[in-house]
Amino acid sequence: MAQKATIYKVELSVSDMDRHYYEIHKLTVAKHPSETDERLMVRLLAFALNAHEQLELTKGLSTDDEPDIWLKSLSGELELWVALGLPSEKIVRQSCGKAKEVIVYSYGRTAEVWWEKIKNSTTRFNNLQIVNFSETDTSDLGNLASRSMKLQVNIQDGDVMVSVDDSIVYVTQTKWKNAV
């Protein structure tokens, strides 16, 4: 019998001084059976970094034709496509064709090898941004995960602080590719 998703209840408080966005999002997040706590927390961090009243978590791992997070306009056009991990060159290319803006948040010990492999093929995409999180930072984020949590994300001058209860993780974003 297939395992079911684990449900997480998250109160995500975002204070983004760079974008002047201050909001609390009450999220019900389905964690796929193959998803790690680390990936779940990276997904929540990516949501916070792009927080918007119409931003949505998608089916993610359980479907191939959707990103992990997206923002659609009121008329249904894909404004923002957010992918996590190390997507293939084909997926990156298809994503850039579907959305106005694409952001890939890469992480993990093989991220640099992945980037070296695909970076030359990404130069033609003006709507693509690649941001890497260090393995240490994402591992520390994974340790914060719990089924019911109040997550606070503060962003100022590109610096990111994530806290749950009394635990704090500072996350460094390394921009490997900027959208033009």
N, C-alpha and C positions, 0 to 999 in steps of 0.2 A: 504494500500500500504506500502511496506517495505521501511524503511528509507535507504538512500544511505550513503556511507562513506563520511566523510569530508576530503578534501585534504589539507595537510600541506606542505608548501615548506620550507625546512630547509637547511641552510648552516651550516654544522657541522665542526668546526675546532677542530682537536684533536692534543694536544701536550702531548704525553705520554713519559715522560722522563725515566720511568722505562723500557720501551721496545724500546726506541729510535725510536718512530713512530710519524711523524709529517706530517699531511695531512689534506686537506679540502675535505669533502664529500658533494656533492650537492644531497640531498635526496628529493624525493617526497613520502610523507608518507600518506597512507590512514588510517584514524582513524575510526575504526568500530563504528557504532551507539551506541553500548553498552560499548565502551571503554571510560574511564575517561581521563581527561587531565593528571592526576597523572600517569596513566598506560602508556600513550603515552610518557611522559617524561622519565619514567623508561626504556622504550624500547629504546629510543634514548641514554640514559646513558649506557645501556648494549651494544649498538652498539659501542659507543665510547670506552668503556673499553676493547673491543675485536677487535677494528678497524683493518681492513686488506683490501687490494684492492679487494679481492674477497668475502668479507663478504656481505650477503644479508639480507634485511628484507623480511620476507615471508608473506603469507596470514594471519598468526597468528590466531586471534580469529575466523576467518571465516572457519577454517578447523581444524579437530582433529588430522590429521596425520603429521602435520608440526609443528616445533617449531616457536617461534617468530622471531628468527634470526638463520641463519645457514651459515656455511662456507663449501663449497664443493671443493674437489681437482679438478684439470684440467681433471681428468678421471671420475669425477662424484661421488667419494666416499665422504661420510659425515665425515668431519674432526671435525667439532664443531657444537653442538646442544645447543642453548641457549633458555631456557624457563623462563618465568616470572610468578610471583605469587606463588601459592600454589598447584602445580600439585599433582595428586593422586599418590599413591605408584605404581600403575599399569603403569601410564604414565612415571614415573621416570625409572622404570624397562625397559620398551620398548625403551625409549630414549637411555639408556645405551647400549642396544643391537644393536642400529642402528648406533651410531656414535663413533668415536675414543675418543672424549672428550665431556662431558656434563656439562654445568653450569646452575644451577637454581639460579636466583636472586629472593629471596623471599622478601616480604614487606607486610605491613598492620598490623592491630592490632591483628590478630589471627595467625601471622607467628610463634610465639614461641610455640603455642599450636600445630600447624601443624607439626613443627619440632620434638617436643617431641613424637608425634604420629608415625612418619615414620623413625626417625633416626636409630633405631635398624635394620630396614630392608634395610638400605642403606650401611651398613658396607662392604658388599661383592663387591660393585662396586668401582673398583680402578680408573675408568675414570670419576667419579662424583665429582663435586665440588658444594657446597651450600654456597651462599653468601647472607647475609641479609642486607637490608637497613632499617633504622629506619623510623617509621611512620612520625615523624616530618620532616625528610629530604625529603621523597618522597612527602609529602604534600606541602612543600616549592617548590619543583621542579614543581609540578602541577600548581602552581601560575605563573610560568614563561612562560607557553605555550601560543603561539599565532600562527595564521594561516601562518604567514610568519616570520621566525625568523633566526637570526644569533646566533648560539649556540657555545660557546667556552667551551671546556672541557680540563682542565689541570690535569695531573696525575703525581705525584712525591712521591716516597717512600710510595706508597699505598694511599696517601691522594688525594682526588678528589675535584676539584673546578669547578663548573658549573656556567657559566655566560651568561646572555642574556641582552644586552644593559648595563644598570648600576646596574642590580640586580645580586647578587652573592649568590649561595648556596654551602655550604661545605657539602659533602656527606661522611659519615663514612661507610666503608664496614666492616661487621663482618663476618669472615669466620667460618661457622659452620662445614664444612667438606671440606678437601683438597683432591684433586686427588693424587693418589700415583704415 
